[in-house]
Amino acid sequence: MKCDTIATGIIKAAQLVDLKLPLVCRLTGTNADKANLMLKEFTENNKSLKIEVARDLDDAAVKAVATASKYK
């Protein structure tokens, strides 16, 4: 599936669900750059709904642990 399609679904779900914690996303594949840009722009325009974009699994793990430690 195209990453921009997945990003659109993530954005729609984030708007519908009352997210209490930031979401960490790592997308690779077709249109991944476009998808990551969509998620970053969404976060910039919606400060209450934080989506962290990770470049790889290591980066995603670091961001997830850092986020979790803030919400203990």
N, C-alpha and C positions, 0 to 999 in steps of 0.2 A: 504494500500500500504506500502511496505517496506521503511523505512526511508532512507536507503542507495540509493534507486532508486530516491527518492525525492532529496537527496543531489546531486546526479549526475546531475539531471535536473537543480538545482539551480546553480551549477558550470558552466554548459554549457551556461545557460542564462546569467550569470555574464560575461562570456567571450564574448558573442555576443553583449550585450547591453552596452552602455557607462554609467556605473554606476557613478554617481557624488557623491552619499552619501553612507555611509556604510549601509549594510543590516543586520538586526537583525533576527536571526533564532532560533526557539525553536522547536525541533523535539523530539517526544516521540513515542515509539512503537517498532515494530520489527526492529532490527538492528540500534537502535538510537545511541548507543555508537559508532558504526562503522561510521555512518553518521556524527556525530559531529566531530569525528576525521578527516574525509575527508574534512569537511569544514574548520577546524583549519589548516590542512596542506595546503590546497589551499591558504588560506590567508597568511600563512607564506611564501609561494613560489611566491605569486603575491601581492606585497605590494601596488600596485595601486588599487586593488580590495579588499576592506575590508568587510569581513563577520564576524559579531559578533555572537558567539554561546551562547545561553542562556540555563540555566538548567531547568527553569520553567517560568511560565507566569509573576510572580513578577520580576524575574531577567530580563526578556525580556523588561518589561515596564521600569525598571530603566535604562537599556542600551539604549533603544529607546529615552527616555527623555534626557539622557546625550548626546547622539549623536546629537539630534535635537538642543540642546542648543549651540553646537559648530558651527552649520551651520546657525544661524539666519542672 
